[in-house]
Amino acid sequence: MKRFITNNISILGPFIGLIVFSIILGIFSDSFFTFDNLLNLLRQISVNALIAFGMTFVILTAGIDLSVGSILALGSALTAGLLTSGMDPILAIIIGLLIGFVLGAINGLVITKGKVAPFIATLATMTIYRGATLVYTDGRPITGLSDSFSFQMIGKGYVFGIPFPVILMLIAFAILYFILRKTVFGRQVYAIGGNEEAAILSGIKADRVKIWVYSITGMLSVLAGIILTSRLNSAQPTAGSSFELDAIAAVVIGGTSLMGGKGKIVGTLIGALIIGVIDNGLNLLNVSSFYQQIVKGGIILLAVLLDRRSK
Amino acid sequence: MMVTPLVEMVGVSKSFSGNQVLHNVQFEVKKGEIHALMGENGAGKSTLVKVLTGIHERDSGQIKVNGGEVHFTNPKQAEARGIVVIHQELNIIPHLTVSQNMFLGKELTYGRSGILNHRKMKALTEESLQKLGVTNISPDDIAGDLSVGKQQMIEIARALATNAELIIMDEPTAALTEREIASLFEVVTDLKRKGVAFVYISHRMEEIFQICDRITILRDGEYIGTENISDTSFEQVVKMMVGRELGERFPARKSKIGNIVFEVDNLSSKDGTFHNVSFTVKEGEILGVAGLMGAGRTEVMETIFGYRKKDSGSVKLNGKELKMRHPNDLINAGVGFITEDRKSKGLVLGSSIRENIALVNLKTVSQKGVISNKKERDLVENLIERLHVRTTGKEQEVKSLSGGNQQKVVIAKWLGINPKVLILDEPTRGVDIGAKKEIYSIINELTEHGVAIIMVSSELPEILGVSDRIMVLHEGSVTAFIDREDADQEIIMLAATGGN
């Protein structure tokens, strides 16, 4: 038990925070702790959580990815384009995910082979990918997408009463948790963030690992985008704007260090839940969305300040 | 008549969260003496200095400066009473000029205008450097472009500018070349004649016997004794430090030297730091690599290991040419590399001992990319035990280990790959004397199993005590190969400075 606590000390704070926020909202709002609302909440966070899972890998390598929102938009738009051209939805989705992978790989290549700081590299690609989306869509939403069951299922479906996006999120979580905890690749991600030079001198191909990390993040962003597209039944050229901030916030609230090398994906899930609980709860309480932003920012600050304290 | 000592510490104790670090320690420095403070890592030397200069508050005991009791609560107050510390990691801001560094935090201005009086600061910088007899530094030089030795001179000049009576130097020669050490010692002995006192903290016994007047020894936070250097011996000091006879400083070798396993042929670097380096190492042999700072020793090793780009040349293991695109190529072939700077290149400091040791052995402890907890635990625990790493457990962060134990973790991780060739770059830097001997024993044991060793070191006694053969580099070229029987310090120094 004691060992369990010391091993998980970094996510203890966020976890307690999540419980406290939930209880407070439960007291003020009768509808918060209803089964439907909680499922709804999980569905609401699934898009941000998927992106934040990828962002966790990126931040663990001491990087950052600002382009996730733009990749989401470009990947969704291209997938939507394929769908309207009558392509088989499953195939279109797979191609869409591959596009996300490639867009992420471009980030990784610029960062590793071009030796550009991740912040600058992804700031640039964020703008480029967004521009490409606007060019492709001509600035208009793409509508009239597939009526096929499989495409509609992704954003709107339920399995055993659980929203399909939530299932996707949990599957992604399980896989990524396993990768970080149990695989050589996961260990390499931590080592690169902890001390890249020592990692390289220990035989780790840091460039390759980083390119993979950005690629996975790109793919997860497009997955999140396809969920959104399916829900709205249209691809919006402005989709995903400022999503990078929510994703980074979830990672940071979850206790992952922006310096790299330290953090847990469980923390990110909790971080995304905290953001979701606040959004959801404040909506239930009819708090204006303007105030919501102030509260959210305050909580990010609080999380980081508490984290500093404990060190 | 008794002369009042400059600094007198009596019965000083200090503990951190229940852990007693100093226990009833006494320490005295007289005006104009050079006083060595020695002890193994963790003996309490740095804590004693921190208590003296007010970084830590003492729990009990008395500290007097020039006869008056003091209670410093920060280093500024100590500085005002003439006590200055020059840390191992120099307090120099690399992008600023020499004179900007000199006056950092106490810049001179025109009256109270807040406008900097550059001319006056430069003149005063020039003047204080001249007082030290240093003429090859200009106040306008960018500090980061200067050698470590020159940067240290800036720190000394800065200390003197505050009228320091006592300068405490922590491992001042660790990063200096032989020539820089000589000029540092000149400056120090000159200042001593002018009445400045020094506390000299170092692991380098030769230097202490060369320059110091008295020596105080701490062990496990306790005061062991103070001796006049002229009345004591090398062996006695070591015994006081470790509390037992350590025996031979360099354990006896009994490996059999076999065939050539490792060949470096005409290796040249891309950036021109070295050219046409060729050498061979045999099974069970230790090749010592000597040379001055900047001779290119580390660069040669990092290039061999695939960490830097080569221009031409090749590396062969057992007659087979190795690819050198990435350290991974060399590791797979069975070459290990213990880097010079363990903190920046050898360890992931924030990670556990387990994770650090596993890092080069991920392939061994995993199957199809999935790590086996059991295999990892077995490997790590086995290596921790084999190297006698003193730790609370394999989950301890390496950051919190002493220098010697950190180095053992670095060695442990490389032993995991069962290397055929092991390159060690300054394997005992910043390591205390007990751990040093353990490291030599490990190296010996490896040679007995036929491992070929390449050992770079700046400490000539170590090179002479450990190597079978010595290669000397000078400005990026090999200037000599010397067999152990024929080698002495002078022959090596001659080759290292470019003579024949």
Interface residues (C-beta under 8 A of the other chain):
Chain A: K182 T183 V184 F185 R187 Q188 Y190 A191 G194 N195 E197 A198 A199 I200 L201 S202 G203 I204 K205 G261 K262
Chain B: F305 Y307 H326 P327 N328 I331 N332 F337 T339 S344 K345 G346 L347 V348 L349 G350 S351 E355 A358 L359 V360 L362 K363 S366 G369 V370 I371 K413
